[in-house]
Amino acid sequence: MVPLVIDCKHVWEYISGYLDNNLEASERNEVQKHLEHCEICSAILDSTRNILILSADERVFELPLGFSERLHARLDEEMQRIKA
Ligand SMILES: [Zn+2]
């Protein structure tokens, strides 16, 4: 069961599935709804998509090594800045 309101951390976990079209319809909906009102996640989605497009001719959807750790660290920084 997908929570009624998902937060950014949930969205980040769904982003690669979202881009790969691997999500349940309900998950996809939630992510989409979140992206409509969250600039951070929209930006993340854009940059993640760009990376995937760069590697798309090989149909390789693996993110570069360490990418997701760096991404999450960056996101945590953003979150703290917004809260501060
Ligand atoms: Zn968000």
PDB file of the backbone (N, CA, C, O) and the ligand in Angstrom, with CONECT records:
HET     ZN  A 101       1
ATOM      1  N   MET A   1       0.859  -1.204   0.000  1.00  0.00           N
ATOM      2  CA  MET A   1       0.000   0.000   0.000  1.00  0.00           C
ATOM      3  C   MET A   1       0.886   1.242   0.000  1.00  0.00           C
ATOM      4  O   MET A   1       1.772   1.379   0.844  1.00  0.00           O
ATOM      5  N   VAL A   2       0.654   2.116  -0.918  1.00  0.00           N
ATOM      6  CA  VAL A   2       1.431   3.343  -1.019  1.00  0.00           C
ATOM      7  C   VAL A   2       0.872   4.373  -0.046  1.00  0.00           C
ATOM      8  O   VAL A   2      -0.339   4.589   0.004  1.00  0.00           O
ATOM      9  N   PRO A   3       1.741   5.001   0.718  1.00  0.00           N
ATOM     10  CA  PRO A   3       1.238   6.044   1.631  1.00  0.00           C
ATOM     11  C   PRO A   3       0.541   7.153   0.849  1.00  0.00           C
ATOM     12  O   PRO A   3       0.857   7.414  -0.311  1.00  0.00           O
ATOM     13  N   LEU A   4      -0.388   7.781   1.497  1.00  0.00           N
ATOM     14  CA  LEU A   4      -1.181   8.822   0.831  1.00  0.00           C
ATOM     15  C   LEU A   4      -0.296   9.958   0.344  1.00  0.00           C
ATOM     16  O   LEU A   4      -0.413  10.419  -0.792  1.00  0.00           O
ATOM     17  N   VAL A   5       0.577  10.392   1.214  1.00  0.00           N
ATOM     18  CA  VAL A   5       1.518  11.441   0.829  1.00  0.00           C
ATOM     19  C   VAL A   5       2.919  10.877   0.953  1.00  0.00           C
ATOM     20  O   VAL A   5       3.327  10.440   2.029  1.00  0.00           O
ATOM     21  N   ILE A   6       3.654  10.887  -0.144  1.00  0.00           N
ATOM     22  CA  ILE A   6       5.024  10.379  -0.063  1.00  0.00           C
ATOM     23  C   ILE A   6       5.966  11.560   0.046  1.00  0.00           C
ATOM     24  O   ILE A   6       5.716  12.628  -0.513  1.00  0.00           O
ATOM     25  N   ASP A   7       7.056  11.352   0.774  1.00  0.00           N
ATOM     26  CA  ASP A   7       8.011  12.445   0.902  1.00  0.00           C
ATOM     27  C   ASP A   7       9.149  12.263  -0.085  1.00  0.00           C
ATOM     28  O   ASP A   7       9.202  11.283  -0.828  1.00  0.00           O
ATOM     29  N   CYS A   8      10.065  13.231  -0.076  1.00  0.00           N
ATOM     30  CA  CYS A   8      11.141  13.244  -1.070  1.00  0.00           C
ATOM     31  C   CYS A   8      11.944  11.954  -1.051  1.00  0.00           C
ATOM     32  O   CYS A   8      12.308  11.429  -2.103  1.00  0.00           O
ATOM     33  N   LYS A   9      12.220  11.444   0.139  1.00  0.00           N
ATOM     34  CA  LYS A   9      13.054  10.234   0.212  1.00  0.00           C
ATOM     35  C   LYS A   9      12.392   9.067  -0.521  1.00  0.00           C
ATOM     36  O   LYS A   9      13.073   8.273  -1.172  1.00  0.00           O
ATOM     37  N   HIS A  10      11.086   8.965  -0.418  1.00  0.00           N
ATOM     38  CA  HIS A  10      10.388   7.916  -1.157  1.00  0.00           C
ATOM     39  C   HIS A  10      10.555   8.123  -2.659  1.00  0.00           C
ATOM     40  O   HIS A  10      10.816   7.187  -3.415  1.00  0.00           O
ATOM     41  N   VAL A  11      10.398   9.369  -3.058  1.00  0.00           N
ATOM     42  CA  VAL A  11      10.501   9.660  -4.484  1.00  0.00           C
ATOM     43  C   VAL A  11      11.872   9.276  -5.011  1.00  0.00           C
ATOM     44  O   VAL A  11      11.982   8.725  -6.106  1.00  0.00           O
ATOM     45  N   TRP A  12      12.928   9.563  -4.237  1.00  0.00           N
ATOM     46  CA  TRP A  12      14.276   9.249  -4.712  1.00  0.00           C
ATOM     47  C   TRP A  12      14.430   7.755  -4.899  1.00  0.00           C
ATOM     48  O   TRP A  12      15.124   7.306  -5.812  1.00  0.00           O
ATOM     49  N   GLU A  13      13.786   6.985  -4.040  1.00  0.00           N
ATOM     50  CA  GLU A  13      13.880   5.537  -4.189  1.00  0.00           C
ATOM     51  C   GLU A  13      13.146   5.062  -5.441  1.00  0.00           C
ATOM     52  O   GLU A  13      13.495   4.044  -6.039  1.00  0.00           O
ATOM     53  N   TYR A  14      12.125   5.821  -5.819  1.00  0.00           N
ATOM     54  CA  TYR A  14      11.313   5.410  -6.962  1.00  0.00           C
ATOM     55  C   TYR A  14      11.839   5.928  -8.291  1.00  0.00           C
ATOM     56  O   TYR A  14      11.421   5.464  -9.352  1.00  0.00           O
ATOM     57  N   ILE A  15      12.766   6.900  -8.237  1.00  0.00           N
ATOM     58  CA  ILE A  15      13.128   7.603  -9.465  1.00  0.00           C
ATOM     59  C   ILE A  15      13.640   6.669 -10.572  1.00  0.00           C
ATOM     60  O   ILE A  15      13.232   6.804 -11.726  1.00  0.00           O
ATOM     61  N   SER A  16      14.527   5.726 -10.232  1.00  0.00           N
ATOM     62  CA  SER A  16      15.044   4.883 -11.311  1.00  0.00           C
ATOM     63  C   SER A  16      13.945   3.973 -11.856  1.00  0.00           C
ATOM     64  O   SER A  16      13.883   3.718 -13.058  1.00  0.00           O
ATOM     65  N   GLY A  17      13.075   3.483 -10.964  1.00  0.00           N
ATOM     66  CA  GLY A  17      11.953   2.677 -11.424  1.00  0.00           C
ATOM     67  C   GLY A  17      10.988   3.500 -12.265  1.00  0.00           C
ATOM     68  O   GLY A  17      10.415   3.022 -13.244  1.00  0.00           O
ATOM     69  N   TYR A  18      10.830   4.737 -11.857  1.00  0.00           N
ATOM     70  CA  TYR A  18       9.948   5.655 -12.583  1.00  0.00           C
ATOM     71  C   TYR A  18      10.451   5.846 -14.009  1.00  0.00           C
ATOM     72  O   TYR A  18       9.678   5.779 -14.965  1.00  0.00           O
ATOM     73  N   LEU A  19      11.752   6.084 -14.142  1.00  0.00           N
ATOM     74  CA  LEU A  19      12.337   6.309 -15.460  1.00  0.00           C
ATOM     75  C   LEU A  19      12.370   5.028 -16.287  1.00  0.00           C
ATOM     76  O   LEU A  19      12.320   5.076 -17.516  1.00  0.00           O
ATOM     77  N   ASP A  20      12.452   3.912 -15.627  1.00  0.00           N
ATOM     78  CA  ASP A  20      12.472   2.622 -16.311  1.00  0.00           C
ATOM     79  C   ASP A  20      11.072   2.077 -16.569  1.00  0.00           C
ATOM     80  O   ASP A  20      10.909   1.034 -17.202  1.00  0.00           O
ATOM     81  N   ASN A  21      10.071   2.786 -16.078  1.00  0.00           N
ATOM     82  CA  ASN A  21       8.692   2.319 -16.218  1.00  0.00           C
ATOM     83  C   ASN A  21       8.442   1.023 -15.460  1.00  0.00           C
ATOM     84  O   ASN A  21       7.684   0.164 -15.910  1.00  0.00           O
ATOM     85  N   ASN A  22       9.079   0.895 -14.320  1.00  0.00           N
ATOM     86  CA  ASN A  22       8.949  -0.326 -13.536  1.00  0.00           C
ATOM     87  C   ASN A  22       8.019  -0.181 -12.339  1.00  0.00           C
ATOM     88  O   ASN A  22       7.917  -1.097 -11.523  1.00  0.00           O
ATOM     89  N   LEU A  23       7.350   0.940 -12.224  1.00  0.00           N
ATOM     90  CA  LEU A  23       6.525   1.166 -11.044  1.00  0.00           C
ATOM     91  C   LEU A  23       5.093   0.694 -11.253  1.00  0.00           C
ATOM     92  O   LEU A  23       4.584   0.653 -12.373  1.00  0.00           O
ATOM     93  N   GLU A  24       4.464   0.342 -10.144  1.00  0.00           N
ATOM     94  CA  GLU A  24       3.022   0.106 -10.155  1.00  0.00           C
ATOM     95  C   GLU A  24       2.348   1.423 -10.532  1.00  0.00           C
ATOM     96  O   GLU A  24       2.892   2.498 -10.278  1.00  0.00           O
ATOM     97  N   ALA A  25       1.182   1.340 -11.128  1.00  0.00           N
ATOM     98  CA  ALA A  25       0.455   2.543 -11.521  1.00  0.00           C
ATOM     99  C   ALA A  25       0.262   3.479 -10.333  1.00  0.00           C
ATOM    100  O   ALA A  25       0.390   4.696 -10.465  1.00  0.00           O
ATOM    101  N   SER A  26      -0.048   2.898  -9.163  1.00  0.00           N
ATOM    102  CA  SER A  26      -0.310   3.735  -7.992  1.00  0.00           C
ATOM    103  C   SER A  26       0.970   4.447  -7.529  1.00  0.00           C
ATOM    104  O   SER A  26       0.932   5.606  -7.117  1.00  0.00           O
ATOM    105  N   GLU A  27       2.097   3.739  -7.605  1.00  0.00           N
ATOM    106  CA  GLU A  27       3.374   4.351  -7.223  1.00  0.00           C
ATOM    107  C   GLU A  27       3.719   5.481  -8.186  1.00  0.00           C
ATOM    108  O   GLU A  27       4.138   6.566  -7.784  1.00  0.00           O
ATOM    109  N   ARG A  28       3.533   5.195  -9.445  1.00  0.00           N
ATOM    110  CA  ARG A  28       3.818   6.160 -10.487  1.00  0.00           C
ATOM    111  C   ARG A  28       3.011   7.442 -10.288  1.00  0.00           C
ATOM    112  O   ARG A  28       3.526   8.552 -10.425  1.00  0.00           O
ATOM    113  N   ASN A  29       1.736   7.256  -9.963  1.00  0.00           N
ATOM    114  CA  ASN A  29       0.854   8.392  -9.699  1.00  0.00           C
ATOM    115  C   ASN A  29       1.360   9.246  -8.558  1.00  0.00           C
ATOM    116  O   ASN A  29       1.397  10.474  -8.645  1.00  0.00           O
ATOM    117  N   GLU A  30       1.752   8.574  -7.484  1.00  0.00           N
ATOM    118  CA  GLU A  30       2.226   9.297  -6.305  1.00  0.00           C
ATOM    119  C   GLU A  30       3.487  10.083  -6.634  1.00  0.00           C
ATOM    120  O   GLU A  30       3.628  11.245  -6.252  1.00  0.00           O
ATOM    121  N   VAL A  31       4.400   9.433  -7.347  1.00  0.00           N
ATOM    122  CA  VAL A  31       5.642  10.109  -7.720  1.00  0.00           C
ATOM    123  C   VAL A  31       5.317  11.325  -8.581  1.00  0.00           C
ATOM    124  O   VAL A  31       5.866  12.408  -8.377  1.00  0.00           O
ATOM    125  N   GLN A  32       4.431  11.137  -9.533  1.00  0.00           N
ATOM    126  CA  GLN A  32       4.077  12.213 -10.435  1.00  0.00           C
ATOM    127  C   GLN A  32       3.462  13.396  -9.686  1.00  0.00           C
ATOM    128  O   GLN A  32       3.788  14.557  -9.934  1.00  0.00           O
ATOM    129  N   LYS A  33       2.564  13.059  -8.765  1.00  0.00           N
ATOM    130  CA  LYS A  33       1.919  14.101  -7.962  1.00  0.00           C
ATOM    131  C   LYS A  33       2.952  14.878  -7.166  1.00  0.00           C
ATOM    132  O   LYS A  33       2.911  16.105  -7.082  1.00  0.00           O
ATOM    133  N   HIS A  34       3.884  14.122  -6.581  1.00  0.00           N
ATOM    134  CA  HIS A  34       4.926  14.761  -5.784  1.00  0.00           C
ATOM    135  C   HIS A  34       5.781  15.683  -6.656  1.00  0.00           C
ATOM    136  O   HIS A  34       6.115  16.799  -6.256  1.00  0.00           O
ATOM    137  N   LEU A  35       6.126  15.204  -7.844  1.00  0.00           N
ATOM    138  CA  LEU A  35       7.006  15.976  -8.726  1.00  0.00           C
ATOM    139  C   LEU A  35       6.367  17.297  -9.149  1.00  0.00           C
ATOM    140  O   LEU A  35       7.060  18.277  -9.422  1.00  0.00           O
ATOM    141  N   GLU A  36       5.049  17.308  -9.198  1.00  0.00           N
ATOM    142  CA  GLU A  36       4.365  18.524  -9.618  1.00  0.00           C
ATOM    143  C   GLU A  36       4.568  19.673  -8.648  1.00  0.00           C
ATOM    144  O   GLU A  36       4.560  20.839  -9.041  1.00  0.00           O
ATOM    145  N   HIS A  37       4.751  19.337  -7.377  1.00  0.00           N
ATOM    146  CA  HIS A  37       4.885  20.435  -6.403  1.00  0.00           C
ATOM    147  C   HIS A  37       6.238  20.459  -5.725  1.00  0.00           C
ATOM    148  O   HIS A  37       6.447  21.261  -4.814  1.00  0.00           O
ATOM    149  N   CYS A  38       7.167  19.607  -6.135  1.00  0.00           N
ATOM    150  CA  CYS A  38       8.466  19.595  -5.484  1.00  0.00           C
ATOM    151  C   CYS A  38       9.574  19.900  -6.494  1.00  0.00           C
ATOM    152  O   CYS A  38       9.867  19.097  -7.379  1.00  0.00           O
ATOM    153  N   GLU A  39      10.175  21.071  -6.341  1.00  0.00           N
ATOM    154  CA  GLU A  39      11.217  21.480  -7.284  1.00  0.00           C
ATOM    155  C   GLU A  39      12.476  20.644  -7.147  1.00  0.00           C
ATOM    156  O   GLU A  39      13.160  20.368  -8.133  1.00  0.00           O
ATOM    157  N   ILE A  40      12.780  20.241  -5.916  1.00  0.00           N
ATOM    158  CA  ILE A  40      13.998  19.456  -5.705  1.00  0.00           C
ATOM    159  C   ILE A  40      13.900  18.152  -6.473  1.00  0.00           C
ATOM    160  O   ILE A  40      14.806  17.793  -7.225  1.00  0.00           O
ATOM    161  N   CYS A  41      12.807  17.451  -6.280  1.00  0.00           N
ATOM    162  CA  CYS A  41      12.667  16.153  -6.930  1.00  0.00           C
ATOM    163  C   CYS A  41      12.569  16.285  -8.441  1.00  0.00           C
ATOM    164  O   CYS A  41      13.055  15.420  -9.171  1.00  0.00           O
ATOM    165  N   SER A  42      11.947  17.356  -8.918  1.00  0.00           N
ATOM    166  CA  SER A  42      11.900  17.563 -10.364  1.00  0.00           C
ATOM    167  C   SER A  42      13.304  17.743 -10.910  1.00  0.00           C
ATOM    168  O   SER A  42      13.639  17.211 -11.968  1.00  0.00           O
ATOM    169  N   ALA A  43      14.131  18.499 -10.183  1.00  0.00           N
ATOM    170  CA  ALA A  43      15.504  18.724 -10.614  1.00  0.00           C
ATOM    171  C   ALA A  43      16.287  17.414 -10.607  1.00  0.00           C
ATOM    172  O   ALA A  43      17.055  17.126 -11.525  1.00  0.00           O
ATOM    173  N   ILE A  44      16.078  16.635  -9.562  1.00  0.00           N
ATOM    174  CA  ILE A  44      16.742  15.334  -9.463  1.00  0.00           C
ATOM    175  C   ILE A  44      16.323  14.442 -10.623  1.00  0.00           C
ATOM    176  O   ILE A  44      17.147  13.773 -11.246  1.00  0.00           O
ATOM    177  N   LEU A  45      15.036  14.448 -10.894  1.00  0.00           N
ATOM    178  CA  LEU A  45      14.527  13.622 -11.983  1.00  0.00           C
ATOM    179  C   LEU A  45      15.174  14.027 -13.299  1.00  0.00           C
ATOM    180  O   LEU A  45      15.587  13.175 -14.086  1.00  0.00           O
ATOM    181  N   ASP A  46      15.260  15.344 -13.535  1.00  0.00           N
ATOM    182  CA  ASP A  46      15.870  15.828 -14.774  1.00  0.00           C
ATOM    183  C   ASP A  46      17.312  15.378 -14.898  1.00  0.00           C
ATOM    184  O   ASP A  46      17.726  14.895 -15.952  1.00  0.00           O
ATOM    185  N   SER A  47      18.084  15.535 -13.820  1.00  0.00           N
ATOM    186  CA  SER A  47      19.497  15.185 -13.956  1.00  0.00           C
ATOM    187  C   SER A  47      19.675  13.683 -14.051  1.00  0.00           C
ATOM    188  O   SER A  47      20.568  13.203 -14.751  1.00  0.00           O
ATOM    189  N   THR A  48      18.830  12.936 -13.351  1.00  0.00           N
ATOM    190  CA  THR A  48      18.907  11.480 -13.464  1.00  0.00           C
ATOM    191  C   THR A  48      18.549  11.045 -14.876  1.00  0.00           C
ATOM    192  O   THR A  48      19.180  10.152 -15.442  1.00  0.00           O
ATOM    193  N   ARG A  49      17.538  11.683 -15.433  1.00  0.00           N
ATOM    194  CA  ARG A  49      17.110  11.334 -16.781  1.00  0.00           C
ATOM    195  C   ARG A  49      18.225  11.619 -17.784  1.00  0.00           C
ATOM    196  O   ARG A  49      18.466  10.832 -18.700  1.00  0.00           O
ATOM    197  N   ASN A  50      18.904  12.756 -17.599  1.00  0.00           N
ATOM    198  CA  ASN A  50      20.002  13.096 -18.505  1.00  0.00           C
ATOM    199  C   ASN A  50      21.082  12.029 -18.491  1.00  0.00           C
ATOM    200  O   ASN A  50      21.609  11.653 -19.537  1.00  0.00           O
ATOM    201  N   ILE A  51      21.405  11.548 -17.309  1.00  0.00           N
ATOM    202  CA  ILE A  51      22.422  10.505 -17.189  1.00  0.00           C
ATOM    203  C   ILE A  51      21.961   9.244 -17.904  1.00  0.00           C
ATOM    204  O   ILE A  51      22.740   8.587 -18.594  1.00  0.00           O
ATOM    205  N   LEU A  52      20.684   8.917 -17.729  1.00  0.00           N
ATOM    206  CA  LEU A  52      20.158   7.706 -18.362  1.00  0.00           C
ATOM    207  C   LEU A  52      20.146   7.850 -19.873  1.00  0.00           C
ATOM    208  O   LEU A  52      20.423   6.890 -20.591  1.00  0.00           O
ATOM    209  N   ILE A  53      19.829   9.043 -20.362  1.00  0.00           N
ATOM    210  CA  ILE A  53      19.808   9.262 -21.806  1.00  0.00           C
ATOM    211  C   ILE A  53      21.211   9.083 -22.375  1.00  0.00           C
ATOM    212  O   ILE A  53      21.388   8.518 -23.454  1.00  0.00           O
ATOM    213  N   LEU A  54      22.200   9.569 -21.641  1.00  0.00           N
ATOM    214  CA  LEU A  54      23.581   9.443 -22.100  1.00  0.00           C
ATOM    215  C   LEU A  54      23.981   7.990 -22.291  1.00  0.00           C
ATOM    216  O   LEU A  54      24.772   7.659 -23.174  1.00  0.00           O
ATOM    217  N   SER A  55      23.416   7.121 -21.440  1.00  0.00           N
ATOM    218  CA  SER A  55      23.823   5.715 -21.533  1.00  0.00           C
ATOM    219  C   SER A  55      22.766   4.865 -22.229  1.00  0.00           C
ATOM    220  O   SER A  55      22.841   3.637 -22.216  1.00  0.00           O
ATOM    221  N   ALA A  56      21.777   5.525 -22.838  1.00  0.00           N
ATOM    222  CA  ALA A  56      20.616   4.798 -23.349  1.00  0.00           C
ATOM    223  C   ALA A  56      20.920   3.946 -24.579  1.00  0.00           C
ATOM    224  O   ALA A  56      20.243   2.945 -24.812  1.00  0.00           O
ATOM    225  N   ASP A  57      21.928   4.328 -25.371  1.00  0.00           N
ATOM    226  CA  ASP A  57      22.162   3.537 -26.583  1.00  0.00           C
ATOM    227  C   ASP A  57      22.601   2.120 -26.255  1.00  0.00           C
ATOM    228  O   ASP A  57      22.398   1.206 -27.054  1.00  0.00           O
ATOM    229  N   GLU A  58      23.195   1.934 -25.098  1.00  0.00           N
ATOM    230  CA  GLU A  58      23.561   0.582 -24.680  1.00  0.00           C
ATOM    231  C   GLU A  58      22.431  -0.075 -23.891  1.00  0.00           C
ATOM    232  O   GLU A  58      22.546  -1.221 -23.457  1.00  0.00           O
ATOM    233  N   ARG A  59      21.350   0.657 -23.714  1.00  0.00           N
ATOM    234  CA  ARG A  59      20.249   0.188 -22.884  1.00  0.00           C
ATOM    235  C   ARG A  59      20.740  -0.209 -21.490  1.00  0.00           C
ATOM    236  O   ARG A  59      20.237  -1.150 -20.876  1.00  0.00           O
ATOM    237  N   VAL A  60      21.715   0.521 -21.025  1.00  0.00           N
ATOM    238  CA  VAL A  60      22.234   0.278 -19.685  1.00  0.00           C
ATOM    239  C   VAL A  60      21.647   1.309 -18.750  1.00  0.00           C
ATOM    240  O   VAL A  60      21.866   2.509 -18.909  1.00  0.00           O
ATOM    241  N   PHE A  61      20.903   0.834 -17.778  1.00  0.00           N
ATOM    242  CA  PHE A  61      20.246   1.768 -16.883  1.00  0.00           C
ATOM    243  C   PHE A  61      20.903   1.824 -15.516  1.00  0.00           C
ATOM    244  O   PHE A  61      20.390   2.444 -14.585  1.00  0.00           O
ATOM    245  N   GLU A  62      22.039   1.170 -15.416  1.00  0.00           N
ATOM    246  CA  GLU A  62      22.757   1.270 -14.146  1.00  0.00           C
ATOM    247  C   GLU A  62      23.354   2.653 -14.010  1.00  0.00           C
ATOM    248  O   GLU A  62      23.925   3.197 -14.955  1.00  0.00           O
ATOM    249  N   LEU A  63      23.214   3.208 -12.831  1.00  0.00           N
ATOM    250  CA  LEU A  63      23.810   4.506 -12.597  1.00  0.00           C
ATOM    251  C   LEU A  63      25.306   4.320 -12.367  1.00  0.00           C
ATOM    252  O   LEU A  63      25.757   3.266 -11.920  1.00  0.00           O
ATOM    253  N   PRO A  64      26.069   5.380 -12.686  1.00  0.00           N
ATOM    254  CA  PRO A  64      27.509   5.289 -12.446  1.00  0.00           C
ATOM    255  C   PRO A  64      27.791   4.909 -10.999  1.00  0.00           C
ATOM    256  O   PRO A  64      27.028   5.236 -10.091  1.00  0.00           O
ATOM    257  N   LEU A  65      28.889   4.223 -10.812  1.00  0.00           N
ATOM    258  CA  LEU A  65      29.253   3.763  -9.476  1.00  0.00           C
ATOM    259  C   LEU A  65      29.288   4.949  -8.503  1.00  0.00           C
ATOM    260  O   LEU A  65      29.900   5.980  -8.782  1.00  0.00           O
ATOM    261  N   GLY A  66      28.628   4.782  -7.372  1.00  0.00           N
ATOM    262  CA  GLY A  66      28.652   5.842  -6.369  1.00  0.00           C
ATOM    263  C   GLY A  66      27.673   6.961  -6.653  1.00  0.00           C
ATOM    264  O   GLY A  66      27.517   7.867  -5.834  1.00  0.00           O
ATOM    265  N   PHE A  67      27.018   6.915  -7.785  1.00  0.00           N
ATOM    266  CA  PHE A  67      26.117   8.014  -8.135  1.00  0.00           C
ATOM    267  C   PHE A  67      25.014   8.182  -7.114  1.00  0.00           C
ATOM    268  O   PHE A  67      24.722   9.297  -6.681  1.00  0.00           O
ATOM    269  N   SER A  68      24.412   7.091  -6.735  1.00  0.00           N
ATOM    270  CA  SER A  68      23.251   7.227  -5.869  1.00  0.00           C
ATOM    271  C   SER A  68      23.647   7.686  -4.465  1.00  0.00           C
ATOM    272  O   SER A  68      22.886   8.395  -3.807  1.00  0.00           O
ATOM    273  N   GLU A  69      24.836   7.283  -4.006  1.00  0.00           N
ATOM    274  CA  GLU A  69      25.322   7.807  -2.722  1.00  0.00           C
ATOM    275  C   GLU A  69      25.539   9.306  -2.805  1.00  0.00           C
ATOM    276  O   GLU A  69      25.136  10.056  -1.916  1.00  0.00           O
ATOM    277  N   ARG A  70      26.178   9.732  -3.880  1.00  0.00           N
ATOM    278  CA  ARG A  70      26.435  11.169  -4.041  1.00  0.00           C
ATOM    279  C   ARG A  70      25.133  11.928  -4.182  1.00  0.00           C
ATOM    280  O   ARG A  70      24.963  13.017  -3.635  1.00  0.00           O
ATOM    281  N   LEU A  71      24.224  11.336  -4.922  1.00  0.00           N
ATOM    282  CA  LEU A  71      22.924  11.963  -5.125  1.00  0.00           C
ATOM    283  C   LEU A  71      22.214  12.148  -3.793  1.00  0.00           C
ATOM    284  O   LEU A  71      21.686  13.222  -3.506  1.00  0.00           O
ATOM    285  N   HIS A  72      22.205  11.108  -2.992  1.00  0.00           N
ATOM    286  CA  HIS A  72      21.503  11.193  -1.713  1.00  0.00           C
ATOM    287  C   HIS A  72      22.177  12.182  -0.766  1.00  0.00           C
ATOM    288  O   HIS A  72      21.505  12.895  -0.021  1.00  0.00           O
ATOM    289  N   ALA A  73      23.508  12.220  -0.802  1.00  0.00           N
ATOM    290  CA  ALA A  73      24.222  13.180   0.041  1.00  0.00           C
ATOM    291  C   ALA A  73      23.848  14.597  -0.375  1.00  0.00           C
ATOM    292  O   ALA A  73      23.611  15.466   0.463  1.00  0.00           O
ATOM    293  N   ARG A  74      23.800  14.805  -1.664  1.00  0.00           N
ATOM    294  CA  ARG A  74      23.445  16.113  -2.218  1.00  0.00           C
ATOM    295  C   ARG A  74      22.012  16.482  -1.820  1.00  0.00           C
ATOM    296  O   ARG A  74      21.727  17.619  -1.444  1.00  0.00           O
ATOM    297  N   LEU A  75      21.138  15.513  -1.911  1.00  0.00           N
ATOM    298  CA  LEU A  75      19.743  15.754  -1.563  1.00  0.00           C
ATOM    299  C   LEU A  75      19.609  16.096  -0.085  1.00  0.00           C
ATOM    300  O   LEU A  75      18.837  16.980   0.287  1.00  0.00           O
ATOM    301  N   ASP A  76      20.360  15.396   0.753  1.00  0.00           N
ATOM    302  CA  ASP A  76      20.312  15.688   2.173  1.00  0.00           C
ATOM    303  C   ASP A  76      20.744  17.118   2.447  1.00  0.00           C
ATOM    304  O   ASP A  76      20.159  17.809   3.281  1.00  0.00           O
ATOM    305  N   GLU A  77      21.786  17.557   1.730  1.00  0.00           N
ATOM    306  CA  GLU A  77      22.232  18.945   1.868  1.00  0.00           C
ATOM    307  C   GLU A  77      21.114  19.904   1.506  1.00  0.00           C
ATOM    308  O   GLU A  77      20.845  20.863   2.229  1.00  0.00           O
ATOM    309  N   GLU A  78      20.470  19.640   0.389  1.00  0.00           N
ATOM    310  CA  GLU A  78      19.385  20.501  -0.078  1.00  0.00           C
ATOM    311  C   GLU A  78      18.279  20.592   0.967  1.00  0.00           C
ATOM    312  O   GLU A  78      17.767  21.670   1.269  1.00  0.00           O
ATOM    313  N   MET A  79      17.930  19.433   1.506  1.00  0.00           N
ATOM    314  CA  MET A  79      16.859  19.381   2.485  1.00  0.00           C
ATOM    315  C   MET A  79      17.191  20.218   3.714  1.00  0.00           C
ATOM    316  O   MET A  79      16.348  20.943   4.243  1.00  0.00           O
ATOM    317  N   GLN A  80      18.448  20.096   4.156  1.00  0.00           N
ATOM    318  CA  GLN A  80      18.866  20.831   5.354  1.00  0.00           C
ATOM    319  C   GLN A  80      18.835  22.310   5.080  1.00  0.00           C
ATOM    320  O   GLN A  80      18.439  23.098   5.939  1.00  0.00           O
ATOM    321  N   ARG A  81      19.252  22.698   3.885  1.00  0.00           N
ATOM    322  CA  ARG A  81      19.283  24.115   3.547  1.00  0.00           C
ATOM    323  C   ARG A  81      17.863  24.670   3.544  1.00  0.00           C
ATOM    324  O   ARG A  81      17.622  25.789   3.996  1.00  0.00           O
ATOM    325  N   ILE A  82      16.941  23.887   3.036  1.00  0.00           N
ATOM    326  CA  ILE A  82      15.560  24.348   2.963  1.00  0.00           C
ATOM    327  C   ILE A  82      14.953  24.473   4.358  1.00  0.00           C
ATOM    328  O   ILE A  82      14.216  25.415   4.650  1.00  0.00           O
ATOM    329  N   LYS A  83      15.275  23.513   5.202  1.00  0.00           N
ATOM    330  CA  LYS A  83      14.730  23.546   6.557  1.00  0.00           C
ATOM    331  C   LYS A  83      15.331  24.666   7.390  1.00  0.00           C
ATOM    332  O   LYS A  83      14.673  25.226   8.267  1.00  0.00           O
ATOM    333  N   ALA A  84      16.604  24.990   7.104  1.00  0.00           N
ATOM    334  CA  ALA A  84      17.313  25.977   7.930  1.00  0.00           C
ATOM    335  C   ALA A  84      16.713  27.381   7.796  1.00  0.00           C
ATOM    336  O   ALA A  84      17.196  28.321   8.427  1.00  0.00           O
TER     337      ALA A  84
HETATM  338 ZN    ZN A 101      10.408  16.095  -3.241  1.00  0.00          ZN2+
END
